[in-house]
Amino acid sequence: MGLREAASCFVIFLLSVSVVQAADGWGVRCTPTQICAVKGSKVQIRCSYWHPSRIDDLDVAVEQTYWFTKGQDSEPVDLRAASEYTGRVQYHCGNKACTLTITDLRDSDSDVYQFRFITNQQTGSFTDSPGVSLSVTGVQVISKKASACKTYDCSWSRVECQTSCPPTPSLSYIWYKNGQKTWGEKSYSDFFYSADSISCAVRGHEDFPSAPVYVQVIWSPIGPTLTCHSSCLLSGRPSFVWYKNGTEIHGETSPTFRGFLHPENSYSCAYELHHSSPVYAPKVPLVQLSQPGDILKGSSVSLTCSSDANPPPAYAWYKQNQTLLNRAAQLVFSSIPLSDSGEYYCTAENALGKTASKRVLINVKCAWKSAVTGTTTALLLVVILLAVFLWIRRNKSFTQQRECGERPEDRAQVNE
């Protein structure tokens, strides 16, 4: 079995075994009771059950087994009947045991799953309680260490690919730098510049990568420099006041602030009770799509990126593989082709930091319906015209034969 096949197996963390047993010989045992799995993978929950062989001189027979997460009108709803699980749920039952398999795990699958079996007895049903807890998680990139380069706008950083699940040695990871697959296992180390991004995925589930992360670049050992200017400096040695997130930074009185600037903070200064406007890195950008939903091929579409920042940010647009499309707040498709379908996101950047928006899906479709309707109408018209033409021709032939007083059999005799 190769790496890909091995990675596609379900990822679970077994904490305990759930045993629900009644005093009269009914019971259910499920393993495991708590599962943490990566989005896009699959999980399996196995439950075994038992019951009395006979009750009131009647053999006990199991008539139905199923799993559920919620009920309707106090009755549990079989997972196979729930639309959100269509095509993703399988039951494998036999020998008083049933295994539930859920594939293509989604965030919404996080829930408590309970097993239930029903027999031919009037009160012969039993439900596992409290059930099996499933937690579905994605992956994210965590920065572990960073140090300055000897060149401008560069840092050497080590990042790790993590999930909220407990450590699982069998997991293998794939790394993408600027959208291109690169080497690395659980951690990845490299030189990063301000435009570089890094993301990761669990091997075998490459369709569910982490959000791209722009590694913070250390411009100098003490970071970039902020300078406070005033048009009304008094004689003598002026004293400035610096603020971080509106709170005074004690000990900073010079016109130049050289402390470390964190991109999540805002900074401002004051002189003689005159307060400057705060400066801060861009907030997470918002993306506005001119035509939400499905988009027809050849139509005009625009994406607009906006972010709160001071100084104002510069924008850039990327497609799902992180190919740079343009450097503007708006991305315009005057006549969009099918090949432009995909996920798009933008970045906002100023001197204090860089952030990326959530991805927006553009689904370009052909106007098949109108094309098919037009083609069908044309074909139907051709068939009707052809039928009319053949009817007229046949009718004309019979008319000529009657006018000449000639029957088909007479023509045959003359030819003899």
C-alpha positions as CSV (number, residue, x, y, z in Angstrom):
1,M,0.0,0.0,0.0
2,G,1.5,3.4,-1.1
3,L,1.7,6.6,0.8
4,R,-1.4,8.0,-0.9
5,E,-3.5,4.9,-0.1
6,A,-2.3,4.9,3.5
7,A,-3.1,8.6,3.9
8,S,-6.6,8.2,2.6
9,C,-7.4,5.9,5.5
10,F,-9.4,7.4,8.4
11,V,-7.5,9.3,11.1
12,I,-8.8,8.7,14.6
13,F,-7.7,9.1,18.1
14,L,-9.1,6.5,20.5
15,L,-9.8,7.8,24.0
16,S,-12.1,5.2,25.5
17,V,-14.7,2.6,24.9
18,S,-18.4,3.3,25.4
19,V,-20.4,0.4,26.9
20,V,-24.1,0.9,27.5
21,Q,-25.7,-2.2,29.2
22,A,-29.1,-2.7,30.6
23,A,-29.8,-4.9,33.5
24,D,-32.1,-7.2,31.5
25,G,-29.5,-8.3,29.0
26,W,-29.7,-5.5,26.4
27,G,-26.5,-3.6,25.6
28,V,-24.3,-1.6,23.1
29,R,-20.5,-1.1,23.0
30,C,-19.0,1.5,20.6
31,T,-15.4,2.2,19.8
32,P,-14.0,4.8,19.9
33,T,-16.1,7.3,21.8
34,Q,-14.1,10.4,20.9
35,I,-12.7,11.0,17.4
36,C,-10.7,13.8,15.9
37,A,-10.3,13.7,12.1
38,V,-8.9,15.9,9.4
39,K,-11.3,17.5,7.0
40,G,-11.6,15.6,3.7
41,S,-10.7,12.2,5.3
42,K,-13.0,9.5,6.5
43,V,-13.8,7.9,9.8
44,Q,-15.3,4.6,11.0
45,I,-17.3,3.9,14.2
46,R,-17.9,0.3,15.2
47,C,-20.7,-0.7,17.5
48,S,-21.5,-4.2,18.8
49,Y,-24.8,-5.0,20.5
50,W,-26.5,-7.8,22.3
51,H,-30.0,-8.7,23.5
52,P,-32.0,-11.6,25.1
53,S,-32.5,-14.5,22.7
54,R,-36.1,-15.1,23.7
55,I,-38.8,-13.0,25.4
56,D,-42.2,-14.4,26.3
57,D,-41.5,-17.6,24.3
58,L,-40.8,-15.5,21.2
59,D,-37.4,-15.4,19.5
60,V,-35.9,-11.9,19.5
61,A,-34.8,-10.8,16.0
62,V,-33.2,-7.5,15.0
63,E,-35.2,-5.7,12.3
64,Q,-33.4,-2.4,11.9
65,T,-30.0,-0.8,12.8
66,Y,-28.9,2.7,12.1
67,W,-27.0,5.8,13.4
68,F,-28.4,9.3,14.0
69,T,-27.3,12.7,15.3
70,K,-30.7,14.3,15.8
71,G,-34.4,13.5,16.0
72,Q,-37.7,14.7,14.5
73,D,-40.8,14.7,16.6
74,S,-38.9,12.8,19.3
75,E,-37.9,10.0,16.8
76,P,-34.3,9.6,15.7
77,V,-33.6,10.3,12.0
78,D,-31.4,7.7,10.1
79,L,-28.2,9.3,8.8
80,R,-28.9,7.8,5.4
81,A,-32.1,9.9,5.2
82,A,-30.3,13.2,6.0
83,S,-29.5,15.2,2.8
84,E,-26.2,16.5,4.2
85,Y,-24.9,13.0,4.3
86,T,-26.1,11.8,0.9
87,G,-23.5,9.7,-0.8
88,R,-21.1,9.9,2.1
89,V,-22.5,7.3,4.6
90,Q,-22.2,3.5,4.5
91,Y,-23.3,0.8,7.0
92,H,-21.6,-2.6,7.2
93,C,-23.6,-4.9,9.6
94,G,-23.4,-8.5,10.6
95,N,-22.9,-10.8,13.6
96,K,-24.4,-8.3,16.0
97,A,-22.0,-5.6,15.0
98,C,-22.3,-2.5,12.7
99,T,-19.7,-0.2,11.3
100,L,-20.5,3.4,10.3
101,T,-18.2,4.9,7.6
102,I,-18.4,8.7,6.8
103,T,-16.3,9.8,3.9
104,D,-15.3,13.3,2.6
105,L,-15.5,14.8,6.1
106,R,-16.8,18.3,6.5
107,D,-16.7,20.9,9.3
108,S,-20.5,20.4,9.7
109,D,-20.0,16.7,10.5
110,S,-18.7,17.6,13.9
111,D,-21.4,16.1,16.1
112,V,-22.4,13.3,18.5
113,Y,-23.3,10.1,16.7
114,Q,-25.6,7.5,18.4
115,F,-26.3,3.9,17.4
116,R,-29.8,2.3,17.7
117,F,-31.2,-1.2,17.0
118,I,-34.8,-2.2,16.9
119,T,-36.2,-5.7,17.3
120,N,-39.5,-7.5,16.7
121,Q,-40.4,-6.9,20.4
122,Q,-42.9,-4.2,21.3
123,T,-40.4,-2.5,23.6
124,G,-37.4,-4.1,22.0
125,S,-35.2,-1.1,20.9
126,F,-32.0,0.1,22.4
127,T,-29.9,3.3,21.9
128,D,-26.2,3.9,22.6
129,S,-25.8,6.7,25.1
130,P,-24.1,9.2,25.4
131,G,-22.8,8.3,21.9
132,V,-19.6,8.9,19.9
133,S,-18.2,12.5,19.7
134,L,-16.7,13.5,16.3
135,S,-14.6,16.6,15.8
136,V,-13.6,17.6,12.3
137,T,-10.6,19.9,12.0
138,G,-8.6,21.6,9.2
139,V,-4.9,22.3,9.1
140,Q,-3.1,25.6,9.8
141,V,0.4,27.0,9.6
142,I,2.0,28.1,12.8
143,S,5.2,30.2,12.9
144,K,7.7,28.7,15.4
145,K,10.9,30.7,14.9
146,A,12.1,33.7,12.9
147,S,15.4,35.6,12.6
148,A,16.5,38.5,10.5
149,C,18.5,38.1,7.2
150,K,21.4,40.2,6.4
151,T,19.5,41.7,3.5
152,Y,16.5,44.0,3.4
153,D,12.9,42.7,3.5
154,C,13.9,39.1,4.4
155,S,13.7,36.6,7.3
156,W,14.6,33.0,8.0
157,S,11.6,31.3,9.5
158,R,10.5,27.8,10.6
159,V,6.8,27.0,10.4
160,E,4.8,23.9,11.4
161,C,1.6,22.4,9.9
162,Q,-0.8,21.7,12.8
163,T,-4.3,20.4,13.4
164,S,-6.3,20.7,16.6
165,C,-6.3,16.9,16.9
166,P,-3.9,15.1,19.3
167,P,-0.5,14.3,17.7
168,T,-0.8,11.5,15.1
169,P,2.6,10.1,14.0
170,S,1.1,8.5,10.9
171,L,0.1,11.9,9.3
172,S,2.3,13.1,6.5
173,Y,2.2,16.7,5.2
174,I,2.8,18.6,1.9
175,W,4.0,22.2,1.7
176,Y,3.2,24.9,-0.8
177,K,5.4,28.0,-1.1
178,N,3.7,30.6,-3.3
179,G,1.4,27.9,-4.6
180,Q,4.2,25.6,-5.7
181,K,4.7,22.2,-4.0
182,T,8.0,22.0,-2.1
183,W,9.8,19.7,0.3
184,G,9.1,19.4,4.0
185,E,7.4,17.3,6.6
186,K,5.6,18.5,9.8
187,S,7.9,21.6,9.8
188,Y,9.3,23.7,7.0
189,S,12.2,26.2,7.1
190,D,13.3,28.7,4.5
191,F,14.1,32.3,3.6
192,F,10.9,34.4,3.3
193,Y,10.4,37.8,1.6
194,S,7.4,40.1,2.1
195,A,5.5,38.7,-1.0
196,D,6.0,35.0,-0.1
197,S,3.2,32.8,1.2
198,I,3.2,29.3,2.7
199,S,0.5,26.8,3.2
200,C,0.3,23.1,4.0
201,A,-2.0,20.0,3.6
202,V,-2.2,16.5,4.9
203,R,-0.9,14.1,2.2
204,G,-3.7,12.4,0.5
205,H,-6.1,15.3,1.2
206,E,-4.4,18.0,-0.9
207,D,-7.9,19.5,-1.8
208,F,-8.1,20.8,1.8
209,P,-5.0,22.9,2.3
210,S,-4.5,25.5,5.0
211,A,-5.1,29.1,4.4
212,P,-2.0,30.8,2.9
213,V,0.1,32.5,5.5
214,Y,2.4,35.4,4.9
215,V,5.4,34.9,7.2
216,Q,6.2,38.1,9.1
217,V,9.4,39.6,7.7
218,I,11.8,41.2,10.1
219,W,13.1,44.2,8.3
220,S,15.9,44.9,10.8
221,P,16.8,43.6,14.3
222,I,14.6,46.3,15.8
223,G,11.9,46.5,13.1
224,P,10.8,49.5,11.0
225,T,11.0,53.0,12.3
226,L,8.1,55.4,13.1
227,T,8.8,59.1,13.4
228,C,6.6,61.7,15.1
229,H,6.5,65.2,13.4
230,S,5.1,68.4,14.8
231,S,4.8,71.8,13.2
232,C,4.9,73.6,16.5
233,L,8.0,72.3,18.3
234,L,8.9,74.4,21.3
235,S,12.4,75.5,22.2
236,G,14.5,73.2,24.3
237,R,14.3,69.4,24.3
238,P,10.8,68.3,23.1
239,S,9.2,65.4,24.8
240,F,6.9,63.1,22.8
241,V,4.4,60.5,24.0
242,W,3.9,57.2,22.2
243,Y,0.7,55.0,22.3
244,K,0.1,51.4,21.4
245,N,-3.6,50.5,20.9
246,G,-4.5,53.8,22.7
247,T,-2.4,53.0,25.7
248,E,0.7,55.1,26.6
249,I,4.1,53.4,26.1
250,H,6.1,54.4,29.2
251,G,9.7,55.4,28.6
252,E,9.2,56.3,25.0
253,T,9.8,60.1,24.7
254,S,11.9,60.6,21.6
255,P,10.4,61.6,18.2
256,T,11.5,58.2,16.8
257,F,10.0,54.9,17.9
258,R,12.2,52.0,17.3
259,G,10.4,49.2,19.2
260,F,9.1,46.1,17.6
261,L,5.9,46.8,15.5
262,H,3.4,44.0,15.7
263,P,1.0,44.0,12.7
264,E,-2.0,43.5,14.9
265,N,-1.4,46.7,16.9
266,S,-2.0,50.3,16.2
267,Y,0.5,53.1,17.0
268,S,0.2,56.8,17.5
269,C,2.1,59.7,19.1
270,A,1.3,63.0,20.8
271,Y,3.1,66.3,21.4
272,E,1.8,69.1,23.6
273,L,-1.7,67.4,23.8
274,H,-1.8,67.2,20.0
275,H,-2.5,63.6,19.1
276,S,-1.7,62.0,15.8
277,S,-3.9,59.5,13.9
278,P,-3.0,55.9,14.6
279,V,-1.2,53.9,12.0
280,Y,-1.8,50.1,11.7
281,A,-1.5,47.2,9.3
282,P,-4.4,46.2,7.0
283,K,-7.3,44.4,8.6
284,V,-8.5,41.2,6.8
285,P,-9.7,42.4,3.4
286,L,-13.3,42.0,2.3
287,V,-14.1,40.8,-1.2
288,Q,-17.2,42.0,-3.1
289,L,-18.3,40.0,-6.2
290,S,-20.4,42.0,-8.8
291,Q,-22.5,38.9,-9.7
292,P,-23.0,36.4,-6.8
293,G,-23.8,32.8,-7.8
294,D,-23.3,31.1,-11.1
295,I,-21.9,33.3,-13.9
296,L,-22.5,32.8,-17.6
297,K,-19.6,32.5,-20.0
298,G,-18.8,35.8,-21.7
299,S,-20.4,38.0,-19.1
300,S,-18.7,40.9,-17.3
301,V,-17.6,40.2,-13.8
302,S,-15.6,42.3,-11.3
303,L,-14.1,41.5,-7.8
304,T,-13.4,44.4,-5.5
305,C,-11.0,44.2,-2.5
306,S,-11.2,46.6,0.4
307,S,-9.4,46.8,3.8
308,D,-9.1,49.2,6.7
309,A,-5.5,50.4,7.0
310,N,-3.4,53.4,7.7
311,P,-1.4,54.2,5.6
312,P,-3.7,53.1,2.8
313,P,-2.8,49.6,1.6
314,A,-1.7,48.4,-1.8
315,Y,-3.8,45.5,-3.2
316,A,-3.0,42.4,-5.2
317,W,-5.1,39.6,-6.6
318,Y,-4.4,35.9,-6.8
319,K,-6.0,32.7,-8.1
320,Q,-6.3,29.4,-6.2
321,N,-2.7,28.4,-7.2
322,Q,-1.5,31.8,-5.9
323,T,-0.6,33.1,-9.3
324,L,-0.4,36.9,-9.2
325,L,-3.1,38.3,-11.5
326,N,-2.7,42.1,-10.9
327,R,-1.9,44.8,-8.4
328,A,-5.1,46.8,-8.0
329,A,-8.1,47.0,-5.7
330,Q,-10.4,45.7,-8.5
331,L,-10.1,42.6,-10.7
332,V,-12.2,42.9,-13.9
333,F,-13.2,40.2,-16.4
334,S,-14.8,42.0,-19.4
335,S,-15.8,38.7,-21.0
336,I,-15.1,35.8,-18.7
337,P,-14.2,32.4,-20.1
338,L,-14.8,29.0,-18.6
339,S,-11.1,28.6,-17.8
340,D,-11.3,31.4,-15.2
341,S,-13.5,29.3,-12.9
342,G,-11.9,28.9,-9.5
343,E,-11.2,30.4,-6.2
344,Y,-9.8,34.0,-5.9
345,Y,-8.4,36.0,-3.0
346,C,-6.7,39.4,-2.5
347,T,-4.1,40.8,-0.3
348,A,-3.7,44.2,1.3
349,E,-0.3,45.5,2.3
350,N,1.3,48.6,3.7
351,A,4.6,49.3,5.5
352,L,3.2,47.7,8.7
353,G,2.0,44.4,7.4
354,K,0.1,42.2,4.9
355,T,-3.1,40.3,5.2
356,A,-5.1,38.0,2.9
357,S,-8.9,37.8,2.3
358,K,-11.0,34.7,2.4
359,R,-11.3,32.9,-0.9
360,V,-14.3,33.6,-3.2
361,L,-15.5,31.0,-5.7
362,I,-16.3,32.0,-9.3
363,N,-18.3,29.3,-11.1
364,V,-18.5,30.1,-14.9
365,K,-21.1,28.1,-16.8
366,C,-22.2,27.9,-20.4
367,A,-25.7,29.0,-21.4
368,W,-26.5,25.4,-22.4
369,K,-30.2,25.8,-21.8
370,S,-30.8,28.5,-24.3
371,A,-28.5,26.8,-26.9
372,V,-30.2,23.5,-26.5
373,T,-33.7,25.1,-26.7
374,G,-32.7,26.9,-29.9
375,T,-31.3,23.8,-31.5
376,T,-34.3,21.7,-30.6
377,T,-36.7,24.3,-32.1
378,A,-34.7,24.4,-35.3
379,L,-34.6,20.6,-35.7
380,L,-38.4,20.4,-35.0
381,L,-39.0,23.0,-37.7
382,V,-36.9,21.1,-40.2
383,V,-38.8,17.9,-39.5
384,I,-42.2,19.6,-39.9
385,L,-41.2,21.2,-43.2
386,L,-39.8,17.9,-44.5
387,A,-43.0,16.1,-43.6
388,V,-45.2,18.8,-45.4
389,F,-43.0,18.6,-48.5
390,L,-43.3,14.8,-48.7
391,W,-47.0,15.0,-48.2
392,I,-47.4,17.5,-50.9
393,R,-45.3,15.5,-53.3
394,R,-47.2,12.3,-52.7
395,N,-50.6,14.0,-53.0
396,K,-49.5,15.6,-56.3
397,S,-48.4,12.2,-57.7
398,F,-51.8,10.6,-56.8
399,T,-53.6,13.5,-58.4
400,Q,-51.7,13.2,-61.7
401,Q,-52.4,9.4,-61.8
402,R,-56.2,10.0,-61.4
403,E,-56.2,12.7,-64.1
404,C,-54.6,10.3,-66.6
405,G,-57.0,7.5,-65.7
406,E,-54.0,5.2,-65.1
407,R,-53.8,2.8,-62.3
408,P,-50.5,1.4,-61.0
409,E,-51.4,-2.1,-62.1
410,D,-52.1,-0.8,-65.7
411,R,-48.7,0.7,-65.8
412,A,-47.2,-2.7,-64.9
413,Q,-49.1,-4.4,-67.8
414,V,-47.9,-1.9,-70.3
415,N,-44.3,-2.4,-69.3
416,E,-44.7,-6.1,-69.9
